[in-house]
Amino acid sequence: MLSTAQPTLIPFTEPSTLPVTTQTIAYKPLHPTFAAEASGVDFNSVTREVVDEIKAGLAKTGLDDERHVAMSHMFGDLDDVAPYVTGLGQINRLSSDYLFDVSNVNPDGTITQPDSMRALLLRCNLHFHADSAFNPRRAGVSLLLAHELPPPGTGGDTEFADTRTAYDDLPDAKKDKIKDYVVMNSQLQCRRNANKGNPLFNTPEFDPMNHRFGRHKLVQSHEPSGRTNLYIAAHAHHVEGLTLEQGQEELDELLQFVAQDKYTVPIQWKDKGDLVLWDNTSVLHRALPGTFEGKYKRDLRRTTVHDMSSQAWGLNEVGATWRSGLP
């Protein structure tokens, strides 16, 4: 059973709509518009009713890999890590192809060094993004579980941004200007920007224009809440119908707008077993750097549930299996 001293942090519910407690879960808002902390659930005996409550709210756990995957399946169909791993010639050190390894731990158990290719590829995670925005079918809920954390005070927290409230605060003229924008997303765009000046990424292999794009509308209706949000990420490469320069200027401006302190909240990882859930269709996230890099393990593992909404496939072919940034 969970204790309030070690709560789970789930930043995808509006705190203003949360009850103080329900039959199983106690809630504590962390931000005025979109994040809350929850405690009071034993995921060793999780039920469909609890999962339904989490979808509308929050929770905390002592999960291993198997239970992590099993619980995630209760949210919907899961994304498969295998194409990412094999497409990049990597080895999956984890026990399931439904687990994404977002740690700084190498397959042999050693700590990833900052100048290694693995570290360079993962630098994209330091920029605000939505999981799988570059794919034909985008991500819905992500469930990120802590297995090993660096010492307190050495960094490695995760920050989230509320794209619904950010959209609400845009000037009307800006809303009208961007209402029909279609954004072309590529994983390679994020990786290139995260490694500017590195000649390894200034090659045809890493040029987004040489690969497929995930096509998604910029302004969308967030179906669970009925609110409008910006679907934007560090993967955003250009806007259909605009020159590359015009589109990237618009996208950079919007990303900077969403990243303002008033729309963001950092989540501090406290203990092994902490679990964070969020809705990628309305919330952005990024890892925060720290002095732990190259010295201490930060072992986080993520499952990603496919978006189940009517906008899941964006403007892409329904049923397509290709991955942006892979051959």
C-alpha positions in Angstrom: 0.0 0.0 0.0 1.2 3.5 -0.8 2.0 6.2 1.7 1.5 10.0 1.3 5.2 10.4 1.9 6.0 8.7 -1.4 3.2 9.8 -3.8 2.9 9.4 -7.5 2.9 12.5 -9.6 0.5 12.5 -12.6 0.4 15.8 -14.4 -2.5 15.4 -16.8 -5.6 16.3 -14.8 -6.8 19.8 -14.0 -6.4 20.2 -10.3 -9.4 22.5 -10.1 -11.7 19.6 -11.1 -10.2 17.1 -8.6 -11.9 16.0 -5.4 -9.8 16.1 -2.3 -10.1 12.4 -2.0 -12.0 9.6 -3.7 -12.7 6.0 -2.5 -9.1 5.0 -3.3 -6.9 8.0 -4.2 -6.0 11.2 -2.4 -5.0 14.2 -4.5 -2.8 17.2 -4.0 -2.6 19.9 -6.7 1.0 20.9 -7.8 0.1 23.6 -10.3 -2.9 25.9 -10.7 -3.9 24.5 -14.1 -2.7 20.9 -14.8 -0.7 18.9 -12.4 -1.5 16.9 -9.2 0.2 14.5 -6.8 -1.7 11.3 -5.7 -1.4 8.6 -3.1 -3.3 5.7 -1.8 -3.3 3.0 -4.5 -1.7 -0.5 -4.3 -0.9 -1.5 -7.9 -0.2 -5.1 -6.8 -4.0 -5.5 -6.9 -4.9 -2.8 -9.4 -8.4 -3.1 -10.9 -10.1 -1.8 -14.0 -12.0 0.7 -11.8 -8.8 2.1 -10.4 -7.4 2.5 -13.9 -10.5 4.3 -15.0 -10.1 6.6 -12.0 -6.4 7.2 -12.9 -7.4 8.1 -16.4 -9.5 10.9 -14.9 -7.0 11.6 -12.2 -3.8 10.1 -10.6 -1.7 7.4 -8.4 1.5 5.6 -7.0 3.2 2.2 -7.0 5.7 -0.5 -6.3 5.8 -1.9 -9.9 8.3 -4.2 -11.5 8.7 -4.4 -15.3 6.0 -7.1 -15.7 3.4 -5.3 -13.7 4.3 -2.0 -15.3 3.6 -3.4 -18.7 0.4 -5.3 -17.5 -1.0 -2.1 -15.9 -0.2 0.0 -19.0 -2.1 -2.5 -21.2 -5.2 -1.6 -19.2 -5.0 1.9 -20.6 -5.0 0.7 -24.2 -2.7 -0.5 -27.0 1.0 0.0 -26.3 3.7 1.3 -28.6 6.5 -1.2 -29.4 10.1 -0.2 -28.9 11.6 -2.8 -31.2 11.5 -0.7 -34.5 13.4 2.1 -32.7 16.0 -0.2 -31.3 16.7 -2.3 -34.4 16.4 0.7 -36.7 19.3 2.3 -34.9 21.3 -0.9 -34.4 20.9 -0.8 -30.6 20.2 -3.5 -28.0 17.2 -3.4 -25.8 18.5 -4.2 -22.3 15.0 -4.4 -20.8 12.7 -7.4 -20.5 9.9 -6.2 -22.7 9.6 -4.5 -26.1 6.9 -2.4 -24.6 9.4 -0.7 -22.3 11.2 2.3 -23.6 14.6 2.7 -22.0 15.0 6.4 -21.3 17.8 5.9 -18.8 21.5 6.7 -18.8 22.4 3.0 -18.4 24.1 1.1 -21.2 23.1 -2.5 -22.2 26.1 -3.8 -20.2 25.0 -1.9 -17.1 27.6 0.8 -17.2 26.7 4.5 -17.0 26.3 6.3 -20.3 29.0 9.0 -20.8 28.0 12.4 -22.0 30.1 12.3 -25.2 28.8 8.8 -26.3 26.4 8.4 -29.3 23.7 7.1 -27.0 23.9 10.3 -24.9 23.9 12.5 -28.0 20.7 10.8 -29.2 19.0 11.1 -25.9 19.7 14.9 -25.7 16.5 15.3 -27.5 14.8 14.5 -24.3 16.1 17.7 -22.7 13.7 19.7 -25.0 10.0 19.9 -24.6 8.3 17.3 -26.6 5.3 14.9 -26.9 6.1 11.2 -27.2 5.6 9.8 -30.7 4.6 13.1 -32.3 6.8 12.1 -35.2 4.9 8.9 -35.8 1.8 8.4 -37.9 -0.1 7.4 -34.8 0.8 9.6 -31.9 1.0 8.7 -28.2 -1.7 9.1 -25.6 -0.8 8.4 -22.0 2.8 7.7 -21.0 3.7 5.9 -17.8 7.3 6.6 -16.6 8.6 4.5 -13.7 11.7 5.1 -11.6 14.0 2.1 -11.0 17.1 3.9 -9.8 17.7 7.6 -9.1 20.7 9.8 -8.8 21.5 11.3 -5.4 19.2 14.2 -4.3 20.5 17.6 -5.5 22.3 16.2 -8.6 19.4 16.9 -11.0 17.5 14.6 -13.3 14.0 15.9 -12.6 11.3 16.0 -15.3 9.4 19.1 -16.3 5.9 19.4 -17.8 4.1 22.1 -19.8 0.4 22.8 -20.1 -0.4 23.4 -23.8 -4.2 24.0 -23.1 -3.8 27.0 -20.9 -1.0 28.3 -23.1 -3.3 28.2 -26.1 -6.0 30.0 -24.1 -3.6 32.8 -23.4 -2.6 33.4 -27.0 -3.8 36.6 -28.6 -6.9 36.2 -30.8 -4.9 37.3 -33.9 -2.3 34.6 -33.3 -5.1 32.0 -32.8 -6.7 33.0 -36.1 -3.3 32.9 -37.9 -2.3 29.4 -36.8 -5.8 27.7 -36.6 -5.2 25.7 -39.9 -1.5 25.0 -39.6 -0.3 21.4 -40.3 3.0 20.6 -38.7 5.5 18.1 -40.1 7.2 16.3 -37.2 10.5 14.4 -37.2 12.5 12.8 -34.5 15.6 13.9 -36.4 14.6 17.5 -36.0 14.8 17.3 -32.3 18.1 15.3 -32.4 19.7 17.8 -34.7 18.7 20.8 -32.7 19.9 19.1 -29.5 23.3 18.7 -31.0 23.8 21.9 -33.0 27.4 22.3 -34.2 28.1 18.6 -34.0 29.1 17.4 -37.5 27.8 13.9 -36.8 24.3 15.2 -37.1 24.9 17.4 -40.2 24.7 14.5 -42.6 22.1 13.3 -45.0 21.2 10.4 -42.6 20.1 12.9 -40.0 18.4 15.3 -42.4 14.6 15.2 -41.7 13.9 16.0 -45.3 15.3 12.6 -46.3 12.8 10.7 -44.1 9.0 10.6 -43.5 7.2 13.1 -41.4 4.4 12.7 -38.9 1.6 15.1 -40.0 -0.5 16.5 -37.3 -2.6 19.7 -36.9 -1.1 22.3 -34.6 -4.4 23.4 -33.0 -6.5 20.6 -31.8 -9.5 19.8 -29.6 -8.4 17.8 -26.5 -11.3 15.4 -26.4 -11.2 14.3 -22.7 -11.5 17.9 -21.5 -13.2 19.5 -24.5 -10.6 22.3 -24.4 -8.4 23.5 -27.3 -4.6 22.9 -27.1 -1.4 23.3 -29.1 0.0 20.0 -30.3 3.6 21.1 -30.7 6.9 19.5 -29.8 10.7 19.8 -30.3 10.1 17.4 -33.2 8.2 20.1 -35.2 10.3 20.7 -38.4 8.1 22.9 -40.6 4.6 24.0 -41.4 2.9 22.9 -44.6 2.4 25.9 -47.0 5.1 28.1 -45.4 8.7 28.4 -46.3 11.0 26.4 -44.0 12.3 29.6 -42.4 8.8 31.0 -41.8 7.5 27.8 -40.4 10.4 27.2 -38.0 10.2 30.8 -36.8 6.5 30.4 -36.0 7.1 27.0 -34.3 10.1 28.2 -32.2 8.0 31.2 -31.0 5.2 29.0 -29.9 7.5 26.5 -28.1 9.1 29.4 -26.2 5.6 30.7 -25.3 4.5 27.3 -24.0 7.8 26.9 -22.0 7.1 30.0 -19.9 7.3 29.3 -16.1 3.6 30.0 -15.6 2.7 27.0 -17.8 5.3 24.6 -16.5 5.9 22.5 -13.4 9.1 20.5 -12.5 8.5 17.0 -10.9 11.1 15.9 -8.5 11.8 12.2 -8.5 12.0 11.1 -4.8 12.2 7.3 -4.5 12.5 4.1 -6.5 9.0 3.1 -7.6 7.8 6.7 -8.2 5.5 6.7 -11.2 4.5 9.6 -13.4 1.6 9.5 -15.9 0.7 12.2 -18.4 -1.4 12.8 -21.5 0.9 13.5 -24.5 -2.0 15.0 -26.5 -2.1 18.1 -24.2 1.1 18.0 -22.1 4.7 18.4 -23.1 7.6 17.1 -21.0 11.4 17.2 -20.9 14.2 15.8 -18.7 16.2 18.3 -16.8 20.0 18.0 -16.8 22.3 17.8 -13.7 25.7 17.0 -12.2 24.6 13.3 -12.1 25.4 12.9 -15.8 28.2 10.4 -16.4 28.5 9.7 -12.7 25.2 8.2 -11.3 22.5 6.1 -12.8 19.1 7.6 -13.7 17.2 4.5 -14.7 13.7 5.4 -15.9 11.5 3.1 -18.0 8.5 4.2 -20.0 5.5 2.5 -21.5 3.5 4.5 -24.1 -0.1 4.0 -24.8 -1.3 4.8 -28.3 -3.7 7.7 -28.6 -7.2 6.3 -28.7 -8.9 9.6 -29.8 -10.3 10.4 -33.2 -7.2 12.5 -33.9 -4.7 9.7 -33.1 -3.5 9.3 -36.7 -3.5 13.0 -37.5 -3.3 13.5 -41.2 -1.3 10.3 -41.7 -2.4 7.0 -43.3 -4.4 5.0 -40.7 -2.5 1.8 -40.0 0.9 3.0 -41.2 3.8 1.4 -39.3 6.7 3.5 -40.4 8.7 5.6 -37.9 9.9 9.1 -38.5 13.7 9.2 -38.4 14.2 5.6 -39.4 15.0 4.3 -42.9 
